[in-house]
Amino acid sequence: MSLGLALRRAIPQSLKNRLRQFSAPWRLSALLSPYLPPAVCIDVGASYYPHAKWLMFLNAPEVRWIAVEPNEANLGYVRSWAWPCRVSTCTTGLSQEGGSQTLYVTNVDTGTSLLMPDIGPAMQHRITNLDYFFPVRERQIETITLARVQQDLPQDLPVFVKLDTQGTELSILQGASALFDARRIVGIELESTLQAQPIMKGAGKFWQACAYLEERGFELLHVKPIHAVGRTGRGRARSLRYLNECDAIFAVRQDVARGLPVAHRASLLAFYLTNAFHEEGLCLMDADKELCALLAARGCPIDRLRASLQGFV
């Protein structure tokens, strides 16, 4: 762990929140988050801290935040939770079908996965830090599906999913067909490999995730490509390395969203804004009088929110 990361983790979340309240995203959140209807956010692979980028939901009192992480020691931050949303934890791993699975615990635990590390021919000249992965310890664990994680909550709430599970992100989504069929999943952030021969054997590839989600009415809003770190650990401004993975954001298309309950569309607006898609949010508000009426009835200052969004675009 770097010194900078260690210092950031040592600062109480309540203090971080107070310091951030003067930033533009926090001012925007103050105009929307308190008035959002109930929703569910499932953070899968929730080690060490919640990602503050999900500000609109973390600051929403009626949002249920579920931190999913089999390594319970990495969920210590929940004990000092300072966000307005209601948090709970799940220390059972997720898989496509559920049931007993082999967990491959890597030497550095951030690489732990239900998939075995396998340095294939395409990657052997690139991977020199084998001690990150090996030795690998195998451990049998029980797993559940994504749908089961939130089965005790009301079954009409919109669902948002954040996935970082070292290669099993797509398979976890493929095991959530009931949630997709019910049009409950509205937004997804996932990490996905861009390697031709993934190090985590059998990992779902980014193009496969795109195809799967497009078939279910989603569109890709943003992709952040992540290049591999060089052998020296240093990057050179004029020297690129191969694409390793990406962070991607998907949301249900607006034409599909028009057929969803208005509470889902309100949460879609929050998902746009938490990811800085201000123009998309403004277009949604301009086209959806029912959405604006719902938020206004809940106390949201609609005109101020719209004016703030116009300032971003």
N, C-alpha and C positions, 0 to 999 in steps of 0.2 A: 504494500500500500504506500502511495506517495505521501510526502509530508503535507502537501496541499490538501489532498483528500482527507487525511487524518484530521487536519485542522477544521475543515468544513464540517466534518461529522461531529466534532467536539462542540460546535456552536449550537446552543438550544434552538429548536425549530421555532419556538415562539419569538425569539430575538430576530432570527432570519426574517420571519414574516413581518415584523414591525419595520425592519429596515427596508424591505421591498415595497412597502405600501405607497411609496412615493414614485414608483416606476409607472410607465404608461400601461403595461399589462395589468397591474394591480388596480389602477384607476378604472380601467375598462371592466375588470372583474367586479368592482364595487357596484357597477351599474346593472349587472346581470345576475351574478352568482346567487345573491340572497333570494332571488325571485324565481329560480328554476324549479320546475316540478320534480318529483322524485325520479331518480334514475339509478342505475347500477354501473359501477366501474370496477372491472376485474383486472388487477395488476398481477400478471402471471410471471413469476421470476422476480419477486419484489424484494430482493436483498438490499439491505443497508438503508434505503431511504425511498420515499415516493418522489417521482420526478415532478419538480415544481412547474414544469411546462403545462401540466394538467391543471392549471390554476383555476379555471372556470368551474371545474367540478370539485376540486379540493376545498374551495371556498363556499360551496353550496350546502347549506344545512340539511337539505332533504335528500342529498345524494348518499348512497350506500357504497362505501369503498371497501373492496375485498382484496387484501394482500395475500397472494398465494406464493408460498415458498416452503419447500420440504425441509430446508435447513432452518430450524426454529431459531437458532442462535443469531441468524441474520435479520430477524424481525424485531430486535430489541428496541428499535426506534418507535414502535407502536406504543410502548409504555409511556412515552412522553409526547404523544400525538397532540398537536396544537392546531390542526386544521378544523374548520367548522363542520365538514362532512363527517358522517358516522362511519367509523372504521371497524372492521373485523378481520380475522386472519384465518387462513386455511393452510395447514402444514402437511397436507396430503398432495403428492405430485399429481399432475394432470397428464392424461394420455388420450389417444383417440377412442379407445374402447373401454378404458378403465381396467381394474383388476391388478393382479400381481405383475410387476415388471422388474427388470434389472436396471438399477441405477449405477452408472459408471462414474465414480467419484475420481476426478482428476487430481493430480498432485497440487495444482492451484485450484481451489474449489469453484472459482467462477467459470471453469470449463465443464463442470459436472453436467451430465446429460443422460437421458434414456438411450442415447445413441453412443456407440463405441467409437472413440477416436481411431482413425485409420489413415495413416499418411500414405496415400496412394502414389503411383508413379508420377502423376502430374504435379505433385506438391513436394516431392522429396528434396528437390534442390532448393526449395524455398523455406522449409521449416527447419530451423536450427535450434530453436528453444524447446527441445523435446521434453525437458524437465517441467515445462508448463503442464503438459498432458500426463506424462508418465513418471512414476508408476501409477497405474489405474487400479483402484479397488472396486470390486463389485459388491453391490448390496441389494438385496431383494426388498422392494417396497410395494405398498399398495397404492394404487392410483385411482382417480375418479375422472369423469368427463367434465368438460367445461360447463355443460348444462347443469350438472349436479352441484357445482360449486354454489350456485345461487338458487337452488330449489326451495329453500325455506323462505325466500322473499316473495313478494307479490309477483305473479307470473304475467303481469301486463306491463311491466316497466321496461323502458328502453335500456339496452345494454351496450356498454363500450368496453373494449378489450385491449389491453396492452400486453404484448407477448415478447419475452426474451428468454428462451428456453434452450438455447444452443442446438438448434436444428429441428426441434419437434413442433415449431410454431404452426406450420401448415397442417400437420396431422391432427393437432389439437382442434383447429378450426374445422377440419373434416369430420371430427367426431361431434360437432355441434349442429348437425343438420336440423334438429328440432327447433333450435333457436333461430336459424336462418329461415326455415319454413314458416315460422310464426312472425317473421319480419321484426324480430325483437332486437337484433344486433344492428346498430346504427353507424358506429365508427370503430375503426381498428388501427392500432399502431403495432407494427411488428418488425422484428429483425429477421433478415433472410440472407442466406448465403448467395454470393455471386460467383462462386468457384465452379468450374466445369466438373471437377472431381472433389466434392465436399470432404473436408477433413472429418466431419462427424458423419459416419457412414449412414447413408439413407436419408440425409437431411433434405427437406423440401426446398426446392429452388425458387428464386424470386419469380421467374416467369410462370411457374406452376401456380404460385399464390395469386398472381395477377389473373390468370385464366379462371381459377376457381372462384374468385370473388367477383369478377365481371359477370360470370354466369348467374350470380345471385344478386345482381342489381347494384353492385358497388363500382366506384371509379377510383382510380389512383389520383390522389391529390398532390402528393409530394414524395420524392425519393431522395435520400441523402446517401450518396455512395461513399463507402469507407475503404480507402486504400490500405494495403498491408503496411505494417511497420518494417522498416529496413533492418537488415541484420545487425547494423550498428546501433539501432534504436534511435537514429537521427533521421530527420527528413531533409531533403535537399530541394530548394525552391524550384530548380529546373530539372528535377529528376523524379519521374513517377514510378510507382510500383503497382503491381497488379491489383485489380479490384478484389477485395476480400468479401465484403458483405455490404448490406445497406439497411438503413432504417426507412420504413415506408409507411405512409399514412393513406388509408382508404376510408371513404365515406359512402353511404348509400346515395345514389344519384338523386338530384332534386326532383326529377320527374317521378321517380319511385316514391320519394318522401311525401309527395302530395297525396298519396293514398294511405299514409300512415296516420295514426292518431296525432292530434295537435301537440300533445306532450312530447312525442318523439321528435317532432319538428323543432320544438323549443330546445331540446337537447342537441339536435343537429346544429342549431345556431351556436350553442356553447362549444361544440366540438370544432366548428369553423374558427371561432375566436380564440380558443385555447391553442390552436395551431397557426394563428396569425393570418387566416384567410378572411380578412376584413371585408373585401369586396364581395366574396361569396355570401358572407353573413348579411351584408347590406342588401344584396339582391334578394335573398330569402325573405328578409323583412318587408321589402317593397312589394313583393308578390303575394305575401301571405297575411291578409288582414286578420284571419282567425288566430294566427300565431301572435300577432301584436296585441290583439284583444285579450288573449289569455295572459300574456306577460303583464299587460297594464292592470288587469284585474287582480293580479298577485302583487301589485305595488311597484312594478318596474317603471322607471322614468323613460318611457319609450323615446320621446323626442331627444332627450340628452344622449341616450344610447345611439340613436341614429346619427346625431351630429358628431359624436365621437368617432364613429365608424367612417363618416365622410372625411374627417380629418386625417385618417390613415390612407385613404385612397385618392 
